[in-house]
Amino acid sequence: MNLDLAKMWAQMGPFAKGIVVVLAIMSIYSLTVMVTKLIQIMRSQSETRRFAPQFSRAIQEENLDQAIALAEKNKKSHVSRVLGEALAEVKPLLRDRATITAADINSAERAVERQMLIVLAEFKRGTGVLATVGSTAPFVGLLGTTMGIITAFIGMSAGAGSSGGLAGVSAGIAEALITTAFGLMVAIPAVWGYNYFTTKIENLTVEMTYTSKELIDYLIKSVGSEFGRSIFTKEFQAQKAVSGSGHVAG
């Protein structure tokens, strides 16, 4: 079966051509979003793979200055941006050898949560377009098909079918169905892309949450004692003791 798309385009009415143009715009928009998001995620993951071992080694060696420098350098990594916000909250205290309190750790944790919201919003930007295109493109194509079939039957009832009979009507219906096929061709990649990026973003969220929790735990357990700030350790343990003794014995 040979499809002469140029001939079909020439035989289409203004309404069908308008539908095809709208679908073409939707397709270009969704493909642009998919390519952009793919590049964004691949760059972030690639930089994270370079950043994570170096950052982990710096933390294990208790070299927080190097860890801070790495977080500030790798701005395209989603993990780096989140960990960098946590360290940014305590960096002045680390540099000045001041006392880090439980309130400082809580502030760092809130900074992590704020930065995660920003990073996730950036990753999710554009995915709504894919969902919209995937759900509406088939209906846009179906609209063109419906109007094309109506036009074909109107032509047949007006006597246009007498010269071609059923073949003439079938040709008109076939041309009308092209818009539905085009709509499906636009929608299927958009749905695949939306599901793919949704899964990837969920995985990136897990990575950011896990690593940020690890860093907060490190700050709670290690910073006070390892860097001469036993005051923080005592304060944190005192808070735990107070919260633990707050229960009234029965």
N, C-alpha and C positions, 0 to 999 in steps of 0.2 A: 504494500500500500504506500503510495507516494503522496505526501502532503506538500502542496505548494503554498507555503505560508505567505509569500508575496501576493499570490493571486487571491488568497482568502482575505488578506488585509485590504486589497483593492475592492473586494465585493462586500466588505462589512459596511454597515450603516454607521452614521455618526455616533449613535449611542454605544454600539459595540466597540468602536474604536476608542471612545472615551474610557470604557471599562478596561480595555487592554492597557491604555496609558496609565491609568491609576494603578493597576496591578504591577506594571513595570516599575513605577516609582516606589511602590511598597517593597518590591523585590530588591531594588538597588539599595534602599534604606536599610532593610534587614541584613543584607549581605555586608554592607559597610559596618553596621554595628557588630556583626559576628567577627569580622576580620579585626576590628579595633579591639574588641574584648579579648580575642585570642592572643593578640600581640601583647596586650597589657598583662594578662595572666602569665603568659610564658616568660616575659621579662621579669615579673615579680618572683616567679618560682626559680628562675635561673639565678637571680641575684641572691635569693634566700639560700640556695644550695651552696653558694660561695660564702655567704655571711655566717650561717649557722655554726659550722665547725670552728671558725675563727673566734666567734663570740663565745662559744662554749668553752674553748680552750682558755680564753682570757678570764672567764669567770672561775674556772677550775684553778687557775694560777693566781686568783685573787687580784688580778690586775684590772681594776674597775676603770682606770683612766683609758686603757686600751679598749675596753668594752664600750665605753661611751663614745670614743672616737670612731669605732667600727659602726655603731648605730647611727652616728651623724653622717657617715660617709655613704652608707648604702640606703639611700632614701627611696629607691624603687622597690625594695623588699617590703612586703606587708608585715613580716615578722619584725624586721628592723624598725619600722615606724612605730609599732606598738611598744616594743621593748625600749626604744629610744625615749618615748614619752615617760615611761616609768623612771628611767635613769635621769631624765631631765628634771624631774621633781626633786630628786635627792642629790643631784650633781653638785649644787653649791655647798651642801653640807659635807659631801665627800671630799671636795677640793679644799674646804676650809678646816677639815677635821673637826667639825662640830658634832654635837650630839644628835643622833637620829632618834626620834620618838615614835611611838605608835601612831600618832597623828600624821607624821610624815609618811609612814608606810601606807596609811589609809588614803592619803592624798595621792600617792603614786598609783595606788590601785584604781582610784577614780579617774586619774589621767589616762590609764590604760583603757578603761571602759569608754571614755570619750573618744580616744583615738581609734578604737575598734569600730565605733559607730561611723566615724568619718571614712575609714578605709572601706568598710562594707558598703557604704553609700556610693563610693566611687566604683566599686566592683559591680554593683547592681545597676548603675546608671546605664540605661539603654536596653536592659533585659525586658522591661515592660513593652518596648517596641516590638520585640520578638514575639511576646505573648499576644499582643494585639494583632500583629500581622498573621500569626498562625491561626488565630481564632476567627478572623474576619475575612481573610482572602478567599476562602471557599465560598462564602456568602456573596462577596462582590462578584466573583465569577458566575455564581448561580443567577445573580440578578441579570447579568448580560445574557445568559442562556435563556432565561425566562422571557425577556423582552424580544430576543431573537426568534423564539418559537412563536410568540404572539404575532410578530411581524410576518412569519412564514405562513401562518394560518389565515391571517388577514389577506395576504396576497392570494392564497388559494381560494378563499371565499369570494374574492373580487374577480375571479376568472383567470388569474395568472397561472393557475395550475392546469388549465386546459391544454396549454401548449406542451408542458413537460410532464403532466400527470404527477404520479407519486414521486418520480425521480426529481422533479423540480422542488417539491416540498422537502424531500430527504436532503437535498443539497443545502437548502436553507437551514434545516435543523442541524446538519453537520457543522455548518459555519457557526451556528449559535453555540454549540457544545464546546467549541474551542475555548471560549472564555472560562467555562468551568474547569477544563483541563489546565488552563493557564493558572487559574486560581489555586488549584491543588499543587501545581509545581512551585508556586510561591510559598504556600503555607507549610508544606512538608519540611523543607530545610529550616524554616523559622521555628517550627515546633522542636525539631531535633536540636537546634542551637540553643533554644531556651532551656530545654531539659539538661543539656550538657553543661551549660554555664551555671545553672542552678546547683547542680551537683558539685562542680568545681568550687563554687563560692562557699558551699557548706564545708567542703574539705579545708579550704583556706581559713574559715572561721574556727574550725577545730584546731588548726595549727597555731593560730594567734592566741586562742584561749589557753591552750596547753602551755605554750612557751611563756606567756605572761604570768600564768599562775606559778610556774617554776621559778621565775625571777622574783616574784613577790615572796615566795617561800624562802628563797635564798636570802633576800634582804632581811626577812624576819629572823631567820635562824643564825645567820653568819655575820652580818655587818657589825652588830654591836660588839661582839666578843673579838672578832678577828682584827678589827681596826681600832681597838682601844676605846670603844664606846660601850663599856659595860653598863652604863646608865640605861641605855635603851633596853638591853637584855633584862635588867632588873625591873624596869618599868613594865615591859611586856609580860614578864612572869607575874608581876604584882597584879596586873589587870586580869590575867587568867585566874589567879588565886581568888581575887575578889568576886569574879563572875562565878567561880566554882563554889565559893562559900556562901553565895546568896540564897541557897536553898535552906529552908527552915526544917530542921529535923523533926520528924513526926514522933 
